[in-house]
Amino acid sequence: MSTDNRTSRSTVRSLIARFGFPHLLATTLVLVAATILLGIAAKATGSGLACEANWPQCDGGPFNLLPATLPSFYEWIHRFVAMFAGFAIIGSALAAWRSPAVDRRVASLVVLGMVLTPIQVYLGRETVLQYQMDILSLHFWTAVLIFSTYVVATVLVWKSSLTATHVTGALGLGLVALPLHVALSPTDLGLVTEYTPTIQLVQYGVTLALLASVIVATMVGRWRLEDGRLIGLLGGSIVLAYAVAYLGRRSVMTFSPALDGLYLVAVFALAAVFVVGIWRSRAVGERSPTALSP
């Protein structure tokens, strides 16, 4: 038993040494993001029920394992990529847990992602069999939780490569993503006249970029910038970014001028945080001895 255990650990270590755990984690994060966006595309095109409400089968090919129509293909490819994302989540969790070289915080985060995965699979099944808005929302936010967990874990494993410059860059990305999020929303300040599937897909891609940017800026800022007020400001950006994501989604699902107003308040507050954060991070980074430290 002990020999088998040592062999297993040795195999895991050799795989990590060959491919690199940080790269494995980054690949898993990309697959998770792709799964979310493909799920949005399937919902936006009305393809969620295109497989004749079958799950996990579809509506064509041997044993109904393949799609028979283009809408069915959208749902099928979402499930196909989700399967690989699930394998990557499980693989990264097992690799992290078995390798003593991986930070225990990282291991805990990816194991949490693995625990959430079967819950997410069940919710995905229920979106096909029941297609209720509450289930769809829970399915989406569970996916966002898994995505956020892997963003944090990925930033942790790449810590040695991240500097104060990445804080400014992440805040800059957020500042670009924020007006795009508003422009693509069906609010008074939005530029779209029709909330098409393409618009929805792009807006949710912007949402993921926005959430990732504030996580990166806050985590790296805590490590590299010696400014308590700035770090507190960056922490507040996380709350505001998730508020923007939530309120933006609700403004689409529910017509409410009050909700739209609250969404825009959160947007302007977050924009102010980004502007101040960029200015302060550049100033602090120039004089902080840890700004460029590995």
N, C-alpha and C positions, 0 to 999 in steps of 0.2 A: 504493500500500500504506500509506504513512504517513498519507495523507489519510483513508483508510478507518479506520485505527486511531484517529486523532484524533476522527473522527465517532462511532465506537463509544464512546470514552471520554466524549465530550460527552453522548451519549445516556444512558449510565449515570449520569453526574453529575446530569443533569436529572431522571431518575427518582428518584434518591435525594433530590434537593432537593424534589421534589414530594410524595413519600410519606414520606420520612424513613427512613434506614437503621435507626435504633434500633427503629422501629415494624415494619419488615420483619423484623428479627431476632426481635422479641418474638412476632410472628405465627407465624414459623417454629417457635419454641420451643413455642407452644401446639399447633401441628399435630403436632409430634413427640410431645408428651405424649399427645395424643388418639389417635394411632396406637398407642402403647404400650398404652393402656387398652383400646382396641377389640380389640387382639390378645389381651389377657388375657381379655376377655369372650368372644371366639371360642373360645379354648382351654377356658375354664371351662364353657362350654355344650356342649362337644364338637362345635363347628361347624367345626373346622379341616379336617375331611374331608367336610364337608357338600356341597361342590361336586363330589361324586363323585371326589375326589382329582384334580381338574383344576386346572391352573395355566398361564397366568393366566386362562383361561376359567373359567366357573362351570358351572351345569347347566340354564340356561333362557334363553329369548329367542333372538334371531338370533345364530348362531355361538356359542351358549352363553355370551354375554357378560353375562347377567343371572341373578339368583338365581331358583330355582323354588320354594323352601320358606323358612320362617322361619329355620331354622338356616343355610341357604345365604346368607340375607340378612345374618346376623351376620358371616360370613366375607367376603362381598362388600363390605359397607360398610367393613370393616377395610382391605381392599385399596384401595378407592376413596379413603379419607382418606389412606392411605399414599402413594398416587400424588401427591396434592396436596402432601403433606409433602415428598416427593422433589423435586418441582418447586420448592418454596420453598427447600429446602436448596441446590439447584443455583443458583437465582437469587440467593440471598443470598451464596453463595460467589463467583459471578462479579462481582456488584456490589462486594463487598469487595475483591476482587483487582484490579479495574480502577480503583477510585476511590482517588486519592492521599489523600483526606481521612479514610479509614478507617484506624484503628490497625493496624499490621502484625501485632500479636499477634491481634487480632480476625480479620484476614484469614486467618492461619494456622489458627486454630481452625475457622472455617467451611469452609475448604478441606479440613481433616481430616474434618469431617463429610461433605463431598461425596465424599471418597475412600471412606469407610466405607459410604456409601449403597448402591452396587452389591453390596458384600459382604453387606449386610443383606438386600437384595432376593433374592440367591441363597439365603441361609439361610431366608428366608421361603418360597421355592419348595420347598426341601428339607423344611420342616416339613409341607408338604402331600403331597409325593411319598413321604416316608419316615416321618414322624411318630415320630422317635426322641427320647427324653428328652435325650440329649446335644445334639442339634441344636436342640431347643426351648430349652434353657438357653443355648446359645451365641447363639441368635437374640435372646433376652431381654437378655442382658448387653451385646450389641453395641448394642441399642437404648438401654440405660441409658448407655452410653458416649457415644453421639451426643447424648442428652438432656443429659448433664453438660457436654459440650463447648459446647453452645449456651447453657446456663445461664451458664457462665463468660464466653462471648463477650457475652451480653446484659448481664451486670453490668458488663463493661468499657465498653460503649458508653453505658451510663447512669450512669457513674461520677460525672459532675458533679452529678447530682441526688440522690445517695445520701449520707446523713450517719450520724452515730453512732446516731441514733434508729432507723435501719433495721437496725442491728446488733441492738439490743435487740428490735425487732419480729420479726426473723428468728429469733432465739433463742426468743422467746415462741411463735412458730409451731411450732418444733421441739419445744418442751416440751408443746404441745397434741397434736401429731401422734404423739409417742412412745407415750403410754399408749393411744391409739387403735390404734396398730399392734399392741400387745400384746393389747388387748381383742378384736381381730378375728382373732387367731391361734389355731390349734388346740393351744395349750399349756395347762399346768395353770392359768396365770393368765388365760387367755383366757375371754371371756364367751360365745363362740359354741358351740353344741352341734352345729351342722352347717355345714361349710365350703361354703356355697352359692355359685353364680356371683356373686350380688350382693355377698356378703361379700368374695369375692376381688377384685372390681372396686374396691370401696371401700378395701380394705386396700392395694392397689397404688397407688391414688391418693394415699393417705396416705404411702406409701413415697416417691413422687416429690416430694411436698411436704417430707418430711423431708430428703431429699438436697439439694433446692434451698435449703432454709433454712440448712443448715450452710455451703454454698458461698457464699451471699450474706453471711452473718455473718462468715465468715473473710476474704473479700476486702475487704469494706467496713471491717472492723475493722483490717486492715493499713493502710488509707489514713487512717482518721479517729481511731484510738485510739492514744495514745502510751503503751503498756503492753506491754512485751515478754512478760511472763508470760501476760497475757490473750491476746495474739496466738498464743502457743504453745498455750494451752489450746483456742483456737478451731480451730487446725490439727488438734489431736487429735480434735476433734469430727467432722471429716470422716472420719477412719479409723474411728471408732466407728460413725458413721451407715451407712457402707457395710458394716461388719461386721454391723450389725443387719439391714440389707436382705438380705445374703447368708444369714445364719443363719436369719432368719425364713423365707426361701424354702425353705431346706433342711429346716427342721423340718416343713414341710408335705409335702415330697416323700419324706422318710425318717423313720420313727418311731425316734427315738433319745433317751432321757432325757438322755444326756450332751450331745447337741447342743442340746436344749431348755435345759439348764442353762447352757450357754455363751452361748446367745442371751439369756437373762435377765440374765446377768452384764454383757454388753455394753449391754443396755438400761438397767440401773441406773447403770452408769458414765456413759453418755451423758446420762442424766437429771441426774446430779450436775454434769456439765459445763455443761448448760443453766442450771441454777439459779445456779451460781457465775458463769457468763458473763453472765447477765442482771444480777446484782448488781454485778459489776465494771464492765460496760459502762456502766451508768447512772452509777456513781460517777466513772469516768474521763471519760466524756462531758461531765460537768458542769464539769470543770476543764481539759479539753484544748482548746487554741486551735484545733486543726484539726477538732474534732468536727463543726462545722456548716459547714466550708469546702466550697465547691463544687469 
